[in-house]
Amino acid sequence: LFQQARALEKANNPANDAEMVRLYQQAAKRDHYKAMLNLSILYAHGIGVAVDERKAVDLVERAMKMQSAHAYYSMGVFLQQGVGVKKDKTAALNYFRKAADMGNKYGQAATGENIIRAFQQQPEPIRSRGKAIGRQALECALSQDLADAGHSLGVDYLIVEKDIPTALEYFQKAASLGSKDSLFRLYFSFDRGEHGIPKDPKHASCYYELLEQRRADPNKRFPDIDQICPLSPLLLPH
């Protein structure tokens, strides 16, 4: 039931929405936690059903009782955005941290980004110690192939730390996983020669070609990016 519903969801045809919801509901009745979580999103956004934020929250709570790590992340998102519950950023962070501790890559990324943001303006050595914890959380998410985590690390090293080699390394990793943001950042940086990165039209063109491929195919990945668009050894961390 779940696989049939997922197939309809991936087809992205509104004509199939009612059947998709029915299949998810049948799977959720049989305690399929992934069906519960996907169905909660449909209720939260009114896809195939009328918007019902209370039902969305109830489904996530059911999945949490089954110890689904992603359910804790989903509840964090609901609390952060005030979907079906009162907006509470502190509580949201607690749920993100719970999801992260259970190994959920989205929870790890959300936790890491929030920790880095919280310690950004602190005096040293508190700042560096705190940011190191946040980066470690993002590294955990990146190790699970979450491209956004790599992009976030790249932005922090580029904009805040002014560590260009490390930033480029993370953008390259995120780009290999299909991050449009990182591909654009690499293209733009070499095209304009910004942030101390030497202008390089050939490299810019290479990344732009990959960006176009990614735009045409949301599932496109570039595991061989280091061969297609290799970074100069001078631009990598030593």
Phi, psi and chi 1 to 4 in degrees:
 res  aa     phi    psi   chi1   chi2   chi3   chi4
   1 LEU       -  -44.1  -69.1  166.8      -      -
   2 PHE   -64.8  -46.1  174.8   77.4      -      -
   3 GLN   -62.8  -38.2  -65.9  -62.6  -20.0      -
   4 GLN   -64.6  -42.3  -70.4  177.2   51.5      -
   5 ALA   -64.8  -42.4      -      -      -      -
   6 ARG   -61.8  -41.1  -80.4  -67.0  -69.1  141.8
   7 ALA   -61.1  -41.4      -      -      -      -
   8 LEU   -67.5  -38.8  -69.3  176.4      -      -
   9 GLU   -64.1  -42.8 -172.4  170.2   13.8      -
  10 LYS   -66.5  -29.7  -71.0  178.4 -180.0  178.3
  11 ALA   -65.9  -24.2      -      -      -      -
  12 ASN    55.7   47.1 -163.3   28.3      -      -
  13 ASN  -117.1  111.7 -177.6   -9.7      -      -
  14 PRO   -53.2  -24.7  -26.5   36.2      -      -
  15 ALA   -65.6  -21.1      -      -      -      -
  16 ASN   -95.5   -0.7  -63.0  -32.7      -      -
  17 ASP   -59.8  -42.9  -75.3   -6.6      -      -
  18 ALA   -62.8  -43.8      -      -      -      -
  19 GLU   -67.6  -37.6  177.5   64.6    5.0      -
  20 MET   -59.8  -46.9  172.3 -175.0   65.9      -
  21 VAL   -62.1  -43.4  169.4      -      -      -
  22 ARG   -59.6  -43.4 -172.4 -172.1   71.7   79.6
  23 LEU   -66.4  -42.5  -69.9  166.7      -      -
  24 TYR   -62.0  -40.8  -86.2  142.0      -      -
  25 GLN   -62.9  -41.0  -71.8  172.3  -27.5      -
  26 GLN   -64.6  -40.9  -69.0  -61.6  -47.6      -
  27 ALA   -68.5  -39.2      -      -      -      -
  28 ALA   -64.7  -36.9      -      -      -      -
  29 LYS   -61.5  -26.0  -75.4 -179.9 -178.8  177.4
  30 ARG   -95.4   21.0  -68.4  163.6  172.0   78.0
  31 ASP    64.2   35.5  -69.2  -26.6      -      -
  32 HIS   -85.8  106.6 -166.1  -66.0      -      -
  33 TYR   -66.6  -32.3   75.5   87.8      -      -
  34 LYS   -66.5  -35.7  -70.2 -176.0  179.4  179.7
  35 ALA   -64.5  -39.8      -      -      -      -
  36 MET   -59.6  -45.5  -64.7  174.5 -165.3      -
  37 LEU   -68.2  -42.2  -64.8  175.5      -      -
  38 ASN   -66.0  -38.6  -72.3    7.4      -      -
  39 LEU   -66.5  -34.8 -168.4   57.0      -      -
  40 SER   -62.1  -36.7   75.1      -      -      -
  41 ILE   -66.3  -40.6  -66.1  172.1      -      -
  42 LEU   -63.4  -41.6  -59.2 -178.3      -      -
  43 TYR   -68.3  -36.2  -84.0  114.2      -      -
  44 ALA   -67.0  -33.2      -      -      -      -
  45 HIS  -106.2   -3.7  -64.5  -77.3      -      -
  46 GLY    70.3   42.2      -      -      -      -
  47 ILE  -101.0  109.9  -59.9  172.2      -      -
  48 GLY    80.3   -8.6      -      -      -      -
  49 VAL  -145.3  166.0  -70.4      -      -      -
  50 ALA   -71.0  147.6      -      -      -      -
  51 VAL   -59.0  128.3  171.5      -      -      -
  52 ASP  -147.0   88.8 -169.1  -29.9      -      -
  53 GLU   -65.8  -30.4  -65.5 -176.3   -7.8      -
  54 ARG   -65.1  -42.9 -172.8   61.2 -108.8  171.4
  55 LYS   -63.9  -38.0  -82.3 -171.6  179.2  179.7
  56 ALA   -60.0  -44.9      -      -      -      -
  57 VAL   -66.9  -41.8  171.5      -      -      -
  58 ASP   -59.2  -41.0  -72.1  -16.0      -      -
  59 LEU   -65.8  -41.0  -74.6  161.0      -      -
  60 VAL   -65.8  -39.5  169.8      -      -      -
  61 GLU   -64.4  -37.5  -72.2  177.9  -23.6      -
  62 ARG   -62.0  -43.0  -80.6 -178.8   62.1 -163.9
  63 ALA   -67.7  -33.4      -      -      -      -
  64 MET   -64.8  -37.6  -78.1 -163.8  -61.9      -
  65 LYS   -63.6  -21.4  -70.9  177.9 -179.3  177.2
  66 MET   -91.9    9.0  -61.3  174.3   70.7      -
  67 GLN    62.1   39.0  -67.4  -56.0  -59.3      -
  68 SER   -79.5  120.5  160.8      -      -      -
  69 ALA   -61.4  -40.3      -      -      -      -
  70 HIS   -68.9  -25.7 -163.0   75.5      -      -
  71 ALA   -64.3  -39.1      -      -      -      -
  72 TYR   -64.7  -39.1  -75.7   94.6      -      -
  73 TYR   -63.2  -44.4  170.2   74.7      -      -
  74 SER   -61.0  -40.4  -63.8      -      -      -
  75 MET   -65.2  -35.9 -175.9   58.4   74.2      -
  76 GLY   -60.0  -42.2      -      -      -      -
  77 VAL   -63.9  -44.4  172.9      -      -      -
  78 PHE   -60.3  -42.7  -75.8  174.3      -      -
  79 LEU   -68.1  -36.8  -75.5  161.1      -      -
  80 GLN   -66.3  -37.1 -171.9  178.8   58.1      -
  81 GLN  -100.1   -8.6  -61.1  176.8   -1.9      -
  82 GLY    72.2   38.5      -      -      -      -
  83 VAL   -93.0  107.4  176.1      -      -      -
  84 GLY    74.5   -4.8      -      -      -      -
  85 VAL  -142.0  163.7  -69.9      -      -      -
  86 LYS   -69.1  134.5 -175.6  178.7  179.1 -179.0
  87 LYS   -60.7  129.2 -173.0  179.4  -68.8 -172.1
  88 ASP  -151.6   97.3 -172.0  -27.8      -      -
  89 LYS   -66.6  -34.8  -68.9 -175.5  178.4  179.8
  90 THR   -65.5  -46.2  -59.6      -      -      -
  91 ALA   -63.6  -37.9      -      -      -      -
  92 ALA   -58.9  -43.8      -      -      -      -
  93 LEU   -62.5  -37.0  -69.7  177.0      -      -
  94 ASN   -63.5  -40.4  -70.8  -26.1      -      -
  95 TYR   -70.8  -38.2  -81.6   97.4      -      -
  96 PHE   -60.4  -42.5  -71.3  149.4      -      -
  97 ARG   -65.4  -39.6  178.2   59.8 -172.4  -89.3
  98 LYS   -61.5  -45.7  173.6   67.6  174.0  177.4
  99 ALA   -62.1  -40.5      -      -      -      -
 100 ALA   -63.5  -44.5      -      -      -      -
 101 ASP   -63.0  -26.7  -70.8  -16.7      -      -
 102 MET   -87.1    1.2  -65.0  172.4   73.2      -
 103 GLY    96.4    6.8      -      -      -      -
 104 ASN   -75.2  123.4  179.9  -93.6      -      -
 105 LYS   -66.6  -32.8   59.4 -174.5  177.7 -179.1
 106 TYR   -70.5  -38.4  -59.5  102.4      -      -
 107 GLY   -64.9  -39.2      -      -      -      -
 108 GLN   -63.0  -43.6  -69.9  165.6  -11.2      -
 109 ALA   -65.5  -45.2      -      -      -      -
 110 ALA   -63.2  -40.7      -      -      -      -
 111 THR   -65.2  -46.3  -61.7      -      -      -
 112 GLY   -61.1  -44.9      -      -      -      -
 113 GLU   -63.7  -40.3  -71.6  171.6    0.0      -
 114 ASN   -69.9  -36.5  -82.1  -72.3      -      -
 115 ILE   -66.6  -45.4  -70.1  174.5      -      -
 116 ILE   -59.2  -43.5  -73.1  175.5      -      -
 117 ARG   -64.3  -39.6 -165.0  177.0  -57.3  119.7
 118 ALA   -67.5  -33.5      -      -      -      -
 119 PHE   -96.7   -1.4  -78.0   90.9      -      -
 120 GLN   -56.7  -40.9 -165.2   67.6   64.7      -
 121 GLN   -99.0    7.2  -56.3  -57.9  -36.4      -
 122 GLN   -77.2  153.2  -66.1  -66.0  -43.1      -
 123 PRO   -71.9  158.0   27.4  -35.4      -      -
 124 GLU   -75.1  151.3  -66.4  -68.3    0.2      -
 125 PRO   -87.7    4.3   34.5  -36.1      -      -
 126 ILE   -59.9  -40.7  -63.6  173.0      -      -
 127 ARG   -58.4  -51.9  174.9 -177.9 -178.4  -84.3
 128 SER   -64.8  -39.8  -66.2      -      -      -
 129 ARG   -64.7  -44.1  -70.4  173.0 -177.6  167.3
 130 GLY   -65.7  -44.4      -      -      -      -
 131 LYS   -65.4  -32.0  -69.4 -166.7   70.4  173.6
 132 ALA   -63.1  -37.4      -      -      -      -
 133 ILE   -66.8  -43.5  -64.1  170.6      -      -
 134 GLY   -62.2  -41.7      -      -      -      -
 135 ARG   -65.3  -36.2  -72.5  174.8 -175.8  144.5
 136 GLN   -62.8  -40.2 -172.8  175.6   26.3      -
 137 ALA   -63.4  -42.7      -      -      -      -
 138 LEU   -65.8  -36.9  -75.3  167.0      -      -
 139 GLU   -61.2  -40.2  -75.8  -81.8    6.3      -
 140 CYS   -61.3  -42.1  -72.6      -      -      -
 141 ALA   -66.7  -41.1      -      -      -      -
 142 LEU   -64.3  -35.7  179.7   57.9      -      -
 143 SER   -66.2  -17.7   71.9      -      -      -
 144 GLN   -99.6   20.7  -64.3 -170.3   66.6      -
 145 ASP    66.6   31.9  -66.4  -19.6      -      -
 146 LEU   -89.5  104.0 -174.9   61.6      -      -
 147 ALA   -59.6  -38.3      -      -      -      -
 148 ASP   -60.1  -31.6  -72.2  -13.0      -      -
 149 ALA   -66.0  -41.9      -      -      -      -
 150 GLY   -64.9  -38.7      -      -      -      -
 151 HIS   -65.5  -41.3 -176.9   74.6      -      -
 152 SER   -61.3  -41.6  -66.9      -      -      -
 153 LEU   -63.5  -41.7  -76.0  162.1      -      -
 154 GLY   -60.9  -43.9      -      -      -      -
 155 VAL   -63.6  -41.7  169.4      -      -      -
 156 ASP   -62.7  -44.9 -178.1   58.4      -      -
 157 TYR   -70.4  -33.2  -83.1  105.6      -      -
 158 LEU   -75.6  -53.1  179.9   71.3      -      -
 159 ILE   -84.0  -41.2  -54.4  -60.4      -      -
 160 VAL   -93.2  -51.8 -179.0      -      -      -
 161 GLU   -85.4  -15.6  -56.7  -60.5  -29.5      -
 162 LYS    58.5   32.0  -48.2  -63.3 -177.5 -173.6
 163 ASP  -100.9   87.2 -177.2  -16.5      -      -
 164 ILE   -63.0  -48.1  -53.1  -53.9      -      -
 165 PRO   -57.1  -45.2  -26.9   37.2      -      -
 166 THR   -67.0  -38.6  -58.0      -      -      -
 167 ALA   -60.9  -46.4      -      -      -      -
 168 LEU   -63.7  -36.3  -69.4  176.0      -      -
 169 GLU   -61.9  -43.1 -177.4 -179.1   37.5      -
 170 TYR   -70.9  -39.0  -80.1  116.8      -      -
 171 PHE   -61.2  -39.4  -73.3  139.0      -      -
 172 GLN   -64.0  -42.6 -172.4   86.8  -22.0      -
 173 LYS   -63.6  -45.4  -73.1  179.9 -179.8  178.5
 174 ALA   -65.1  -39.0      -      -      -      -
 175 ALA   -63.4  -37.2      -      -      -      -
 176 SER   -62.8  -26.5   74.6      -      -      -
 177 LEU   -91.3    3.6  -63.7  169.3      -      -
 178 GLY    96.4   19.4      -      -      -      -
 179 SER   -73.4  114.0  168.5      -      -      -
 180 LYS   -64.0  -38.3  -75.2 -164.7  -60.2 -177.9
 181 ASP   -62.5  -42.3  -68.9  -24.2      -      -
 182 SER   -71.3  -38.8  -77.1      -      -      -
 183 LEU   -61.7  -42.3  -76.3  166.0      -      -
 184 PHE   -66.4  -41.1 -179.7   79.8      -      -
 185 ARG   -60.9  -43.2  176.5   71.5   71.4  171.1
 186 LEU   -65.4  -45.7  -72.0  162.2      -      -
 187 TYR   -59.1  -50.4  152.2   69.4      -      -
 188 PHE   -63.6  -41.7 -167.9   82.2      -      -
 189 SER   -63.9  -44.2  -64.2      -      -      -
 190 PHE   -76.1  -28.0  -76.8  107.5      -      -
 191 ASP   -71.7  -38.8 -175.1   59.2      -      -
 192 ARG   -98.1  -20.2  -58.8  -67.3  179.9   90.6
 193 GLY    69.3   44.4      -      -      -      -
 194 GLU   -96.5  164.9  -67.9 -171.2  -21.9      -
 195 HIS    59.2   30.0  -58.2  -69.8      -      -
 196 GLY    80.5    4.7      -      -      -      -
 197 ILE   -86.5  125.2  -60.6  170.4      -      -
 198 PRO   -62.7  139.1   21.9  -32.7      -      -
 199 LYS   -64.4  131.3 -166.5  170.9 -176.8  178.3
 200 ASP  -148.0   90.0 -172.5  -25.9      -      -
 201 PRO   -57.3  -34.6  -24.5   34.6      -      -
 202 LYS   -65.2  -46.0 -176.9  177.5  178.1 -179.2
 203 HIS   -65.9  -40.7 -105.5   75.6      -      -
 204 ALA   -59.6  -43.6      -      -      -      -
 205 SER   -64.1  -37.8  177.3      -      -      -
 206 CYS   -62.6  -47.6 -175.4      -      -      -
 207 TYR   -68.3  -33.8  -73.5  117.2      -      -
 208 TYR   -65.1  -37.8 -172.4   78.1      -      -
 209 GLU   -63.3  -42.2  171.4   59.7   29.4      -
 210 LEU   -66.2  -37.7  -62.0 -173.2      -      -
 211 LEU   -61.8  -41.2  179.1   60.0      -      -
 212 GLU   -65.1  -38.8  -72.0  -64.9  -76.4      -
 213 GLN   -64.0  -40.3  -68.8 -179.3   38.6      -
 214 ARG   -66.8  -39.1  172.2   60.0  178.1   79.0
 215 ARG   -63.6  -33.8  -75.7  169.6  172.4  163.6
 216 ALA   -78.3  -25.6      -      -      -      -
 217 ASP  -137.6  103.8  179.8    3.7      -      -
 218 PRO   -59.8  -20.7  -22.2   33.5      -      -
 219 ASN   -96.3    5.1  -62.8  -47.0      -      -
 220 LYS   -68.2  133.7 -173.5   71.9  174.1  176.7
 221 ARG  -128.1  160.6  -56.8  -66.9 -179.1  -94.2
 222 PHE  -132.3   70.3  -53.8   97.7      -      -
 223 PRO   -62.1  -21.8   22.0  -33.3      -      -
 224 ASP  -103.3   27.9   53.2   -8.8      -      -
 225 ILE   -60.5  -30.3 -165.9  170.4      -      -
 226 ASP   -68.2  -19.8  -71.0  -27.3      -      -
 227 GLN   -92.2  -35.3  -76.1   71.6   51.4      -
 228 ILE   -72.9  -50.4  -58.5  171.9      -      -
 229 CYS  -128.9   71.1  -56.1      -      -      -
 230 PRO   -69.2  137.2   27.2  -34.9      -      -
 231 LEU   -80.7  144.2  -70.8  168.3      -      -
 232 SER   -63.0  139.3  166.0      -      -      -
 233 PRO   -54.6  -26.3  -27.2   36.2      -      -
 234 LEU   -71.2  -18.3  -63.3  175.0      -      -
 235 LEU  -101.4    8.7  -66.2  175.0      -      -
 236 LEU  -110.6  155.9  -68.1  172.4      -      -
 237 PRO   -60.0  142.8  -20.5   32.2      -      -
 238 HIS  -100.6      -  -62.7  -68.3      -      -
